[in-house]
Amino acid sequence: MNPSADTLDTTSMEIAFGPVPSRRLGRSLGINNIPPKHCSYSCIYCQVGPTAAQEIAPRAFYPPEVILRQVSQRLETVRAQGETVDYLTFVPDGEPTLDRHLGDSIDALRPLGLPIAVISNASLIWRPDVRAALGRADWVSVKVDSVVEPTWRRINQPHPDLNLSDILDGIRTFAGCYRGTLTSETLLVAGVNDTVEEVEAVARFIAEAGIQLAYLAIPHRPPADSSVACPDEAVVTRAWHTLAGRVARVELLTAYEGDAFPPLDDPREQLLAITAVHPMRESAVQAMLARAGENMSLASELVSSGALRQVSHGGETFYIRRLHRE
């Protein structure tokens, strides 16, 4: 695992963060293996904002040995605080499969003895090398917001060189050979992909691909596009029934995951690391800082300095790391 010349400086990058409460994976220690915000999509609902560097060619970012070192250190700190971790999860600022060392990083983490998850938008799964890397993980999530070309382009705003049919074929191929737990995630945006026809098409594809567990989500956190809205409960219920009519298991990601973030050894750095990927409600920030012996003045200082920003969404105040100076 020799780092190539195009890997990045890691001296100031918090790669490991959390653990954070996950509605799918329990106590998830996050791995941010992509710098902000290199992605193949610029989803209108993205919780970390519009994509600044849209790309589709996998390349080196952080060497696997650096990822292993930071995850090991974070895991040691968390366990020393009496906290538990259920999964190590690649859930970065951008698309994790843009990292051509993803598979090597997964292998490097194996001695830590925890299951490894990757949450991907699946946009590069048509590539054999990406399928091979994902195949080394224990649990993989692929995004299927729409299987209708115009809707896919509207909601996911993909790189212009991406082709939806290639992505769907890649998901089918991966599902046919993957031996871990494969799940799909569909996020519903009101007036965009929540019609009966759209959801039925998604359900049909997921079932035909052989995916046994489908998650149905709504935009809980502040979206990149302020016009994004949640469907009402009747629409979500109808969508669940549509999926459940074809897929073995369908679970809703419509409930708040809670404020159970761990106490922090370095409150400032970990607050910035978590909010770079996972915008936090004010109540969660307050509870987490209190467990570390701090108060909300630290969050206020970070907002004043420009490191954090406050955003209102759905009647709640969220804190998000400011990734790009405005």
C-alpha positions in Angstrom: 0.0 0.0 0.0 2.4 2.6 -1.1 0.8 6.1 -1.4 1.0 7.5 -4.9 2.2 10.9 -5.7 -1.3 12.3 -6.1 -2.5 11.5 -2.6 -3.3 14.5 -0.4 -1.7 16.2 2.6 -3.4 14.6 5.6 -1.9 16.7 8.4 -5.0 18.7 9.0 -7.7 16.3 7.8 -10.0 14.6 10.3 -10.7 11.4 8.4 -12.4 9.4 11.3 -15.3 10.9 13.2 -18.0 9.9 15.6 -19.4 7.5 16.3 -22.7 8.9 15.2 -26.1 7.4 15.7 -27.2 5.7 12.5 -30.7 4.5 11.8 -29.3 1.7 9.7 -26.0 0.8 11.3 -26.3 1.5 15.0 -23.2 3.2 16.4 -21.3 4.1 13.2 -17.7 5.4 13.2 -17.5 7.5 10.1 -14.7 7.5 7.6 -14.4 10.6 5.4 -12.1 9.3 2.7 -13.0 12.0 0.2 -12.1 15.7 0.6 -15.0 18.2 0.2 -16.8 18.0 -2.0 -15.6 15.7 -4.8 -18.6 13.8 -6.1 -20.1 12.5 -9.3 -23.5 13.9 -8.3 -24.8 17.2 -7.0 -28.1 16.1 -5.5 -30.6 18.8 -4.9 -31.2 17.4 -1.4 -27.5 17.0 -0.4 -27.0 17.8 3.3 -23.4 19.1 2.7 -24.3 21.5 -0.1 -23.7 21.7 -3.9 -20.8 19.8 -5.4 -17.7 22.0 -6.0 -15.6 19.4 -7.8 -17.8 17.1 -9.9 -15.8 14.2 -11.3 -16.1 10.5 -12.3 -12.5 9.2 -12.6 -11.4 7.4 -9.4 -8.0 8.6 -8.1 -5.9 8.6 -5.0 -6.9 10.9 -2.1 -5.7 9.5 1.3 -3.3 6.5 1.6 -4.9 3.4 3.2 -2.3 3.5 6.0 -3.3 7.0 6.9 -7.0 6.0 7.0 -6.1 2.9 9.2 -4.0 5.1 11.6 -6.7 7.7 12.1 -9.5 5.1 12.4 -7.5 3.1 14.9 -6.7 6.2 17.0 -10.3 7.3 17.0 -11.5 3.8 17.9 -9.1 3.6 20.8 -10.2 7.0 22.1 -13.9 6.1 21.8 -13.5 2.8 23.6 -11.5 4.4 26.3 -14.5 6.6 26.9 -16.7 3.5 27.4 -18.4 3.9 24.0 -19.2 1.1 21.5 -18.9 1.0 17.7 -21.1 -1.3 15.6 -19.7 -0.4 12.1 -16.9 1.3 10.4 -18.6 3.3 7.7 -17.2 5.0 4.6 -19.6 8.0 4.4 -17.5 11.0 3.2 -18.1 14.5 2.0 -18.3 13.2 -1.6 -18.7 9.8 -3.3 -16.5 7.1 -1.6 -15.9 5.1 -4.8 -14.0 8.0 -6.3 -11.2 6.8 -4.1 -9.2 4.3 -6.1 -7.7 3.0 -2.8 -11.1 2.2 -1.3 -10.7 -1.6 -1.6 -7.2 -1.4 -0.1 -8.4 0.8 2.7 -11.2 -1.8 3.5 -8.6 -4.5 3.6 -6.3 -2.4 5.8 -9.2 -2.0 8.4 -9.9 -5.7 8.7 -7.6 -6.3 11.7 -9.8 -3.9 13.7 -12.4 -6.7 13.8 -15.5 -4.6 13.0 -17.9 -4.9 10.0 -17.3 -2.3 7.3 -20.0 -0.5 5.4 -19.9 1.8 2.4 -22.7 4.2 1.6 -22.5 5.0 -2.2 -24.5 6.8 -4.7 -23.7 3.9 -7.1 -22.9 6.2 -10.0 -19.6 4.4 -10.7 -20.8 0.9 -10.1 -20.7 0.2 -13.9 -16.9 0.1 -13.5 -15.5 -3.4 -12.7 -12.8 -1.9 -10.4 -15.5 -0.1 -8.4 -17.6 -3.3 -8.1 -14.5 -5.1 -6.9 -13.8 -2.5 -4.2 -17.3 -2.5 -3.0 -17.3 -6.3 -2.9 -14.7 -6.2 -0.1 -17.1 -4.5 2.3 -19.6 -6.3 4.6 -22.5 -3.9 4.0 -23.2 -1.7 0.9 -25.9 0.9 0.2 -26.6 2.0 -3.3 -28.7 5.0 -4.2 -31.8 4.5 -6.4 -33.7 7.8 -6.3 -35.2 7.3 -9.7 -34.9 5.0 -12.7 -36.4 7.5 -15.1 -33.8 9.5 -17.0 -35.3 13.1 -16.7 -36.1 12.6 -13.0 -32.7 11.2 -12.3 -31.0 14.1 -13.9 -33.2 16.6 -12.0 -32.8 15.1 -8.5 -29.2 13.8 -8.7 -27.8 16.3 -11.2 -25.1 13.8 -12.4 -21.8 14.4 -14.1 -22.7 14.9 -17.8 -20.7 11.8 -18.9 -22.7 9.5 -16.7 -25.4 7.2 -18.2 -28.3 6.0 -16.1 -28.7 2.7 -17.9 -25.0 1.9 -17.3 -25.5 2.5 -13.6 -28.6 0.4 -13.4 -26.8 -2.4 -15.2 -23.9 -2.1 -12.8 -26.2 -2.4 -9.8 -27.8 -5.6 -11.3 -24.3 -7.1 -11.9 -23.1 -6.2 -8.4 -26.2 -7.6 -6.8 -25.8 -10.8 -8.7 -22.3 -11.5 -7.2 -22.1 -9.6 -3.9 -22.0 -11.8 -0.8 -22.5 -9.2 1.8 -25.6 -7.2 2.8 -26.8 -5.1 -0.1 -29.3 -2.4 0.5 -30.8 0.4 -1.6 -31.8 3.9 -0.5 -34.5 6.0 -2.2 -35.0 9.6 -0.9 -38.3 11.1 -1.8 -38.6 14.8 -2.7 -42.0 16.3 -3.0 -43.1 16.9 -6.5 -39.9 15.4 -8.0 -39.8 11.6 -7.6 -42.7 10.8 -5.3 -45.4 10.0 -7.9 -47.1 6.6 -8.1 -45.4 5.9 -11.4 -41.9 6.9 -10.2 -42.0 4.8 -7.1 -43.5 1.8 -8.9 -40.6 1.9 -11.4 -38.0 2.1 -8.6 -39.7 -0.8 -6.8 -39.7 -2.9 -9.9 -36.0 -2.3 -10.5 -35.0 -3.1 -6.9 -37.0 -6.3 -7.0 -35.6 -7.4 -10.4 -32.0 -6.6 -9.3 -32.5 -9.0 -6.3 -32.0 -6.4 -3.6 -33.7 -7.7 -0.4 -33.6 -4.6 1.8 -34.8 -1.2 0.6 -34.7 2.0 2.7 -37.1 4.9 2.0 -35.9 8.3 3.2 -37.0 11.9 3.3 -34.8 15.1 3.5 -34.4 15.5 7.2 -31.5 17.9 7.1 -31.0 21.2 5.3 -30.7 20.5 1.5 -28.5 22.1 -1.1 -31.6 23.4 -2.9 -33.8 25.4 -0.6 -36.9 24.5 -2.7 -36.6 20.8 -1.7 -39.5 19.7 0.4 -40.6 16.5 2.2 -43.6 14.6 0.8 -46.6 14.4 3.2 -47.2 11.3 5.3 -49.8 9.9 2.9 -47.4 10.0 0.0 -44.6 8.3 2.1 -47.0 5.6 3.3 -48.2 4.9 -0.2 -44.6 4.7 -1.4 -43.8 2.2 1.4 -46.7 0.0 0.4 -45.6 0.1 -3.2 -42.0 -1.0 -2.4 -43.2 -3.6 0.2 -45.4 -5.2 -2.5 -42.2 -6.1 -4.4 -39.2 -6.1 -2.0 -38.7 -8.5 0.9 -37.9 -5.8 3.4 -38.7 -2.1 3.3 -37.7 0.3 6.1 -38.5 3.9 6.6 -35.7 6.4 7.4 -38.2 9.1 8.4 -37.5 9.3 12.2 -34.8 11.5 13.8 -31.8 9.4 14.7 -31.4 11.0 18.1 -28.9 13.1 20.0 -26.7 10.2 21.3 -23.4 11.4 20.1 -20.4 10.5 22.3 -18.4 12.8 24.6 -15.5 14.3 22.8 -11.8 14.2 23.6 -11.3 17.3 21.4 -14.7 19.0 21.2 -13.7 21.6 18.6 -12.1 19.2 16.1 -14.7 16.4 16.4 -17.6 18.9 16.1 -16.1 20.1 12.9 -15.4 16.6 11.7 -18.9 15.4 12.3 -20.7 18.4 10.9 -18.6 18.2 7.7 -20.6 15.1 6.8 -23.5 15.0 9.2 -25.3 18.3 9.9 -26.4 18.3 13.6 -29.5 19.6 15.2 -28.9 22.2 17.9 -30.1 19.8 20.6 -27.6 17.2 19.5 -24.7 19.8 19.6 -25.8 21.0 23.0 -26.0 17.4 24.4 -22.7 16.4 22.9 -20.8 19.4 24.2 -22.4 19.0 27.7 -21.0 15.5 27.9 -17.6 16.9 27.1 -17.9 19.6 29.8 -18.5 22.4 27.3 -21.4 24.6 26.5 -22.9 26.2 23.4 -20.4 29.1 23.5 -18.0 26.8 21.6 -20.5 26.4 18.8 -21.1 30.1 18.8 -17.4 30.8 18.5 -17.1 28.5 15.6 -20.1 30.2 13.9 -18.5 33.6 14.5 -15.2 32.5 13.1 -16.8 31.2 9.9 -16.0 27.5 10.6 -19.6 26.6 11.2 -22.9 27.9 9.9 -26.4 27.8 11.3 -29.2 26.7 9.0 -32.9 26.5 9.7 -34.8 23.5 8.2 -38.2 22.0 9.2 -38.5 24.2 12.3 -35.1 23.1 13.6 -31.7 24.8 13.8 -28.8 22.8 12.3 -25.1 23.3 12.5 -23.0 22.5 9.4 -19.4 22.9 8.8 -18.6 25.6 6.3 -16.5 23.7 3.7 -15.9 26.6 1.3 -15.4 30.2 2.3 -18.1 32.4 0.9 
